Amino acid sequence: MTPPRSLVATLLVILAIVALLPAPARSGKKAGGRLAVGLADGDLASLDPIVPADGASTWALLHLYDQLVRVGRDGRRVEPAAAESWKVSPDGKTWTFRLRRGLTFSNGDPVTSEDVRFSLERAMGRASSRASRFPPMAGAAAPDPRTVVIHLREPWAPLLADLSLLAASIIPARLAREKGRAFWKAPVGSGPFMVTEWVKGRHITLRRNPAYWQKPYPYLDEVRFEVLADDRVRVERLRRGDIDIATSVPPDQVAGFQRDDRFDVYLVPLMRVDHALLNHARSPFGALRARQAINHAVNRDAIVRRVLFGYGRVASSMLPPMLYWNDTLRPYAYSVSLARAALRQAGMAGGFSAEMLIAAGDGQAAHTGALMRQQLKAAGIDLRVTTLPPAHLLRRRQAGQFDMLKHSYSSDITDPGALVGFALDYEDGALARWAGYRNPRISRLARQAQATMSPERRRTLYFEIQRLAYDDYYAVPLYYADTRTVVAVHVRNFRQFPTGYCRLWEAWRAR
């Protein structure tokens, strides 16, 4: 049977109208609305992407700026961002990137290869907190507005991963030069959102960038990141509906949120290591046997059960499960007898005393400290746990003024080079220097791992680096935690990556 012409015409009109509707309407996704996020990481350090290395700044600023490439959803590879394609020369020293056509900053100015060249030189300069993450450049060229060529003095295997760092964000060269420091009061980027307000110590508010290249994103009109370092306050504000998303919800609160149909709970394994950092420059931790004793005296399984409520796993390496993680290492055995034997070998049969610093407001750290104090006492080690304001703790850490401190670090990129450099390599990273830990072989192997382009060779080198730190009892690896992010059910398409961050420009609000 042939349908009437009038019906055919009507169907064609309907199909034409549907085709013209914006993507959110066609897919059921709703454009518009606002979201508020409660961050557990403390205050933002700066709006300049080369300055911060903290979680709060990264959460917010990844929504303001583009990089040439970005971390993929699985946390193990990079994907195109401002650059639509790239290629590398056979010797690994020349990288050529092609920018997306029509890419603009939020003020409407085009993003050019000169902006990229300028931004990368800043990221690799002395003022950059991540300068050590980038290779020595022989130079960068901008042969045409859409082509960037990076010339390296030597091969640098993790270059793509490093270019996904926040520090490698692209800013407009002309405006940054003209305005100087004033530029950072209202910075311009090409990311999905723009800054409308930053009240230091309280919140940063972002609004939708209508010129963003990845259509139909962002769906949201506004996102506000609130500084809520206190666990109790963050949870209360989430339950009241003052915020829509809360990061790092205390483990003992997770089950309650899972039973509450107003919320969704995201438990994503993080590329993060929680540990007790030991100061090798202070007695007794300059002695390997003292470090060995404290590692055998800690019952990590009990900590995962009682502190994390099972939302994590025992740590065996100072790297998290990620690319080139050494899965042959086993957690140090919990054994009071082994701990006491190590103390006797160190000439400390009577034990020793030490102080561990923890951050105020961090309930997880407080619980960990209390458990460790009980566990170490059985081995003859007297642990005092001291709570300090986060800013004070940071100053003590950077000055090396601690015996032990409850600490963690995570990876913002897919490659282990950043964490090895930061945590284990005295010649490169800050943490090893603050802890007074120097192993020249680790530094040498780390250089080799950066320079070789062979994945198999890099795997061998990073496995050995982890083994060396393990045999040195460098620190007290405790656990690999899950994210524990709680999100109101009206927030749709929320996704969190193993880096701990998310893309709120892909999320939308159902009501």
C-alpha positions, -999 to 999 in steps of 0.1 A, spaced: 0 0 0 14 34 -10 11 61 18 -8 93 9 14 121 -5 2 144 24 16 119 50 49 116 31 52 154 30 44 157 67 71 131 76 96 149 55 89 181 73 92 164 107 125 148 97 138 182 84 129 198 117 146 171 138 177 174 117 179 211 125 175 206 162 207 210 183 224 178 194 213 181 231 176 183 221 179 154 196 197 131 221 176 140 251 205 159 267 197 193 281 218 224 274 221 250 302 221 249 340 248 252 366 269 228 387 288 233 419 318 210 428 332 207 463 370 201 460 389 183 488 423 195 476 425 230 491 428 263 474 438 270 438 474 281 436 471 303 404 452 308 372 485 306 353 489 270 341 526 269 346 524 277 383 503 251 400 510 214 406 480 208 430 448 190 424 424 218 430 440 240 404 442 212 378 405 203 383 395 238 375 421 250 349 417 219 327 383 234 319 398 268 308 427 258 285 435 234 257 467 215 253 479 200 220 468 165 233 449 153 263 447 122 285 423 96 271 394 82 291 413 50 300 442 70 314 467 49 294 470 69 261 467 104 248 442 117 222 440 147 200 430 180 215 441 214 200 462 193 176 443 171 152 473 151 141 511 148 146 541 128 134 576 121 147 608 118 128 626 84 127 653 96 151 627 108 176 640 144 177 615 162 155 578 164 162 553 181 139 518 190 151 489 202 129 463 224 147 426 221 142 411 243 116 391 272 130 404 269 165 398 301 185 403 316 219 373 325 240 377 362 229 374 352 192 411 354 183 425 325 163 448 300 180 480 300 160 512 280 160 529 311 174 506 309 204 516 273 209 553 280 205 551 308 230 531 287 255 555 257 253 585 279 259 568 292 291 560 256 302 597 247 298 610 279 313 625 284 348 592 298 362 573 267 354 566 242 382 568 214 356 599 226 337 617 194 346 591 173 328 600 186 294 630 177 273 658 202 263 645 218 231 668 228 203 640 251 192 603 253 182 591 267 148 558 279 135 562 276 97 526 284 91 496 293 114 485 257 118 518 239 120 541 236 151 575 219 148 594 209 180 631 201 176 646 182 205 683 178 213 677 141 221 648 116 218 622 120 245 598 91 247 571 107 269 568 139 250 532 133 240 522 125 276 541 156 288 523 178 263 490 168 280 501 184 313 482 215 325 515 234 322 515 229 284 482 248 281 479 272 252 474 309 259 473 339 235 509 351 230 500 387 221 476 393 250 500 376 275 529 398 264 508 430 263 491 426 297 518 409 317 506 400 352 473 417 346 465 389 320 461 364 348 433 383 365 410 373 336 430 349 315 419 338 280 420 302 268 405 280 242 389 255 266 352 248 271 348 274 299 359 310 308 366 326 342 340 349 356 351 351 392 379 338 414 376 344 452 408 331 465 403 305 493 366 302 485 356 294 449 362 299 411 333 303 388 334 295 351 309 301 323 304 284 290 327 293 261 304 294 230 334 293 207 346 260 220 357 237 191 342 204 203 305 208 195 280 204 211 301 208 243 298 223 268 262 216 278 264 235 311 262 273 313 282 275 345 305 255 368 316 266 402 345 249 420 343 254 458 373 250 481 360 226 508 390 209 523 371 199 554 355 164 549 326 171 572 317 204 556 320 190 521 296 161 529 271 183 547 269 208 517 264 179 493 236 164 514 219 198 516 221 203 479 245 233 481 269 214 458 262 188 431 295 169 432 319 162 461 354 147 457 372 124 481 341 116 502 353 99 534 352 61 530 329 56 560 303 78 543 303 59 509 279 32 518 253 57 530 255 76 498 252 43 478 219 36 497 206 72 490 188 73 456 196 110 453 232 102 445 256 82 424 289 70 437 320 67 415 348 44 426 375 47 400 409 32 407 433 61 408 468 65 395 478 76 430 499 63 459 492 71 495 522 65 517 541 77 548 571 97 535 603 91 555 630 118 559 663 101 552 682 132 564 669 127 599 677 99 624 667 71 625 655 70 589 690 74 574 694 38 584 680 12 560 671 -12 588 651 14 606 631 20 574 627 -17 569 615 -21 605 587 5 601 576 -11 568 572 -46 584 554 -31 614 526 -16 594 495 -38 587 484 -25 554 455 -49 550 440 -36 582 444 0 570 426 -8 537 398 -24 556 394 1 585 404 33 568 393 28 532 364 4 541 378 -17 512 376 10 486 412 5 475 440 -20 476 473 -25 494 503 -7 478 534 -26 467 553 0 448 559 38 449 542 39 415 505 33 411 490 7 388 496 24 355 519 21 324 550 1 333 538 -6 369 560 -34 384 534 -61 391 562 -85 403 567 -66 436 547 -78 466 537 -57 496 561 -58 524 551 -85 548 534 -75 580 555 -91 608 563 -77 642 591 -102 646 607 -91 613 603 -55 624 620 -62 657 648 -82 640 655 -52 617 656 -29 647 682 -52 664 703 -52 632 701 -14 632 714 -13 668 679 -1 680 667 -31 699 648 -7 723 630 9 693 628 46 685 605 76 685 593 96 655 567 122 646 543 119 617 526 150 603 491 150 589 469 177 574 440 192 595 406 183 581 418 151 565 399 124 583 414 96 563 449 107 572 439 110 609 425 75 609 456 62 591 478 79 617 459 65 646 461 29 633 498 32 624 505 45 659 489 14 674 507 -10 650 541 5 654 539 4 692 538 -34 690 572 -33 674 587 -9 699 583 22 678 567 53 695 549 73 668 535 108 676 509 120 652 508 158 648 480 177 630 489 209 611 470 233 588 475 222 552 495 253 543 518 248 573 523 212 565 533 221 529 559 245 542 573 219 566 574 193 538 592 216 513 618 226 540 625 190 549 613 197 585 597 164 593 604 128 604 574 113 586 544 127 570 512 111 556 515 120 519 501 111 485 508 119 449 491 111 417 498 112 380 482 137 357 495 120 326 497 85 311 535 80 314 553 71 346 582 95 339 566 123 358 560 104 390 595 88 389 610 123 384 590 139 411 591 112 438 622 90 433 649 109 413 669 132 435 684 149 404 650 157 390 621 158 414 612 177 445 599 150 467 631 129 468 651 160 477 626 170 505 630 134 518 668 134 515 666 103 493 694 99 467 700 67 447 723 76 417 713 44 399 676 55 399 686 88 384 707 72 357 680 47 348 654 74 347 674 94 322 677 62 300 639 56 303 632 91 290 655 88 261 646 54 247 617 51 223 613 13 228 583 4 250 599 -29 259 632 -12 270 613 14 290 593 -13 307 625 -30 318 640 3 331 609 14 351 605 -21 366 641 -18 378 636 17 392 607 5 412 627 -25 425 655 -3 436 632 20 456 615 -11 470 648 -26 482 658 8 497 626 9 518 624 45 505 590 52 521 561 33 535 537 26 506 502 22 521 475 18 495 461 26 461 427 43 467 396 46 446 382 81 438 351 81 460 334 109 441 297 114 449 274 130 423 238 141 425 216 120 402 206 150 382 241 153 369 243 131 338 272 118 317 297 124 345 329 105 339 360 104 360 394 92 348 422 73 366 440 107 369 411 117 392 399 145 370 368 147 348 354 166 318 325 186 331 320 200 296 306 166 286 282 165 316 247 179 316 220 186 342 187 168 340 168 194 360 
